[in-house]
């Protein structure tokens, strides 16, 4: 996939039957491809206007479909090249024949992500925007879609470019001092430079920390619902997922194996896992279910403990497995608030976890519970801020941060300025690679290999 010189074509819409389907064409011969299929020159001669006509095979002349089409000359196009689109009825056979016509007219089949790759090569987007294309396509929640759109509009690339520009300015100052080795930087300039780099380091650290949120919004979070038997865990799963996913009965112990439900709550894609009840002295089968509960809790992003607030004996199940893990997010829902004798409960090991009273049966407190879940997982971070969403982004920013911190340490101890300059250069290189300004062919190929055809 060299991305230059030739003309490519692909079906840009999903497979299957649909009202409409689109064949995209990009490259220097896009106008000629369109003309040969429609046997008319008006579309190419009047760019950026939509034309109606009959598409025919350019070799056999066999009619294919009545279509809408348009032509746009580069460089002001998505790919930076001449582009054309043919919109026909969205049946698989019609789309296949339209693509076959485009190939017979002089185009070649596009590789996965080749349209976006050409946009990158032609300077229309940077690598963070290219990654955002697939993030937007695969978004599983409203917040993830908004974040991907902000990245696609260049928000993340712009923020990282500002960090890079500040490192370039600092490097210029240090490199200038190396040109005159007999004249060290004055102490006041060293202090000012160190202060400026500390600010860059703080901004990079905030960006690196944002990866936890970005990863959660893009891949989703796992929430394990745990607690004693008959506390209302299965009822809560059904209420949050709005379906009878789990069996509910007055008899304790109806759940033995973990039951999953995929939902979007508070703009976050969640996998809710209903688990077997935890209690002291379980039977053999119950014990096996409890082990699966503990495994689910250990692998969860958040553990939601459900308690029976109307249990007069106060048996909240302080047995093994109810204590929240170190560094793990936790939330407590004290259920059955509608019943007489309900009282708040604070289980051992959960004193610092947010706690809410709810009634799953009466649908009371559930909106507040959803809000608490969102806060516990995402905090108060604005998802439209410069949030990192891929491991590549996180690794590059973390590497840049380490080198900037080393440069600051070198300035503080008045180290050899060549070492400071080297750290600043490596920090710049990490951010430049991230944006695609100096990324290797292997990195670029790895990114675009995940794209679908037609993008």
Secondary structure, 3 states (H helix, E strand, C coil): CCCCCCCEEEECCCCCCCCCEEEEEECCCHHHHHHHHHCCCHHHHCCCCCEEEEEECCCCCCEEEEEEEEEECCCCCCCCCCEEEEEECCCHHHHHHHHHHHHHCCCEECCCCHHHHHHHHCCCCCHHHHHHHHHHHCCCCHHHHHHHHHHHCCHHHHHHHHHHHHHHHHHHHHHHHHCCCCCCCCHHHHHHHHHHHHHHHHHHHHHHHCHHHHHHHHHCEEEEEECCCCCCHHHHHHHHHCCCCCCCCCCCCCCCCCEEEEEEECCEEEEEEECCCCCCCCCHHHHHHHHHHHHHHHCCCEEEEEEECCCCCCCCCCCCCCCCCCCCEEEEEEECCCCCCCCCCCCCCCCCCEEEECECCCCECHHHHHHHHHHHHHCCCCCCCCCCCCHHHHHHHHHHHHHHHHHHHHHHCCCCHHHHHHHHHHHHHHHHHHHCCCCCHHHHHHHHCCCCCCC
